[in-house]
Amino acid sequence: MFDKVLIANRGEIALRIHRACREMGIQTVAVHSTADSDAMHVRLADESVCIGPPPARDSYLNIPAILSAATIAGVDAIHPGYGFLSENARFAEAAEAHGFTFIGPSPEHIRMMGDKIVAKQTAKDLGLPLVPGSPGPVDSVEEVISLGEQIGWPVLIKAVAGGGGRGMKVVYTADGASEAFSLARNEAKAAFSNDSVYLEKYLPRPRHIEIQVLGDGKGEGVHLGERDCSLQRRHQKVLEEAPSPALNSEQRARIGELAAVAVRKLKYRGAGTMEFLFQDGEFYFIEMNTRLQVEHPITEAVTGIDLVREQIRIAAGGPLGFTQKDILISGHAIECRINAEHPETFVPCPGKVTDYHPPGGLGVRVDSGLYAGYVMPPYYDSMVAKLIVSGATRNECLMRLRRSLEEFVIGGIDTTIPLQQRIIRQQEFIDGNYDIHWLEKLVGLKK
C-alpha cells in the first residue's frame, strides 16, 4: 500500500480523497493555487505545495508543476480526482514515467475513451448498443444532410473531443444543417482545440443512465448498479439518484451485466462510468468516463462500497475485494449539487461565506470544503457542496431530502438550494416521471 499520495485537485473532491487516504493510514499532499491557500483540503492535508497562480492553466492544469510537487514531497502515487487532468492520458503517462503510480486507468484506456469516435467503435466491438449515427467524423454539411435523411431528423452534431455540451448542436431539418455544423465545429475548436464532429440520431425524450464499474486491470470487473442523471441544465447535471425510478429489475440487470462484461474484456483498471441514453426500453451507449464521477456518493450510499478506497487499493495492485454476487443494492439515494449561483439567473456568485450550517442526521451526507469565513474564489467551477441523502425507500429519501434542504444554511453568497427545493416539489419529479429536457423546461431555459 502507498505511504503518501498527492491529490492533484481542489475543493470537495480533494477533501473526499484526503479523507479516504487518512482512513487507510496514508499521508496526503495537497497542491493548490495561490487563490486556494486557505482551502479546507489544504488545511487538513499532511503537507501542501503551492503550484502556481489562480488560472487553472497555470496551476491545476500545469503538469510540470504538479510533478515537481510530487517529487519534492516524495509521494508514491497521484490521485487526479475528477475534472482538470483526471482524463488526460499525457498526464497519466508522465506520472508513471516519473515513478509515480497514477490512481486511475491506463493511459491507453483514457485516450481510447477520450476520443468519442474511437469510444463508440470500441463500445460496438464490446457488444454495447449504440445510438444510430455516423461511423466516424463528418466533414461537410452535405454529409450531415445525407445522414439526416438516412436515419431521420432530428440529428445531433457532437464534438469528437467533446464534453459538457460544448460543440453540440441539434439539427431539426436539412435547412438548419449548415449553421449548426459551422457553430458546432467552431465551439469544438475553441473548447478542445479540435474541430472534428460526428453525428448521432437525436432522441427526443431519453433518460440519462450511467453504470458505475470497477476493474482490476487483469480481466476481473463488476458493476455497482446505475445512477439516473437525467436532471440537467445545459448538459450539466443538477440532481442524480440511484437506483433509477425508470428501470425495472430486468432492464437493470441487463445493462449492468453488459457494462461489467465490457470492463472485463477491456481489462480496465480502477473506477469508470459507462453512460447511456435510455428511451422506450432501449439503451444506447454515448460515452465512458475514465475517472471518478461527481455523483459517486449515491452509489456508495446504496452499495456500502467506498469507491475512492477501491481506486487506491486497485492502483496499489490489490484485487477486487468482492464479486458481482457480493454487491447488493439497498435503498435509495439522491444527490443535489449546490452551486454558488443565483437560483434563477444562474449567474455565478463567488465571495465570502458568512454563515455555514450543513444538515445532519441519519442518512445525510454533505461533501463540501466550505466553512464560515471562507472566501470562494471566482476562478473555478461554481459547485460548492453536494448534499447526499439516502433512505430505505425513494419516498423516505425524498422526505429526508426536503428536510435537509430546509436545514442547509450557506450565507453571504447566492446558491442553488432554492432551485433544488423547487425541483423536488414538482409532481413529475415526485413520480419519477422526467427526462433530460424536463429541467430546462421547468427553469424556462434561463441563462
Buried (B, 14 or more C-beta within 10 A) or exposed (E): EBEBBBBBBBBBBBBBBBBBBBEBEBBBBBBBBEBBEEBBBBEBBBBBBBBBBBBBEBBBBBBEBBBBBBEEBEBBBBBBBBBBBBBBBEBBBBBBEEEBBBBBBBBEBBBBBBBBBBBBBBBEEBEBBBBBBBEBBBEEBEBBBBBBEEBEBBBBBBBBBBBEBBBBBBBEEBEBBBEBBEBBBEBBBEBBEBBBBBBBBBBEEBBBBBBBBBBBBEEBBBBBBBBBBBBBBBBEBBBBBBBBBBBEEEBBEEBBEBBBBBBBBBBBBBBBBBBBBBBEEEBBBBBBBBBBBBBBBBBBBBBEBBBBBBBBBBBBEEEBEBEBEEBEBEBBBBBBBBBBBBBBEBEBBBBEBEEBEBBEEEBBBBBBBBEBEBEBBEBBBBBBBBBBBBBEEBEBBBBBBBBBBEEBBBEBBBBBBEBBBBBBEBEEBEEBEBBBEBBBEBBEEEE
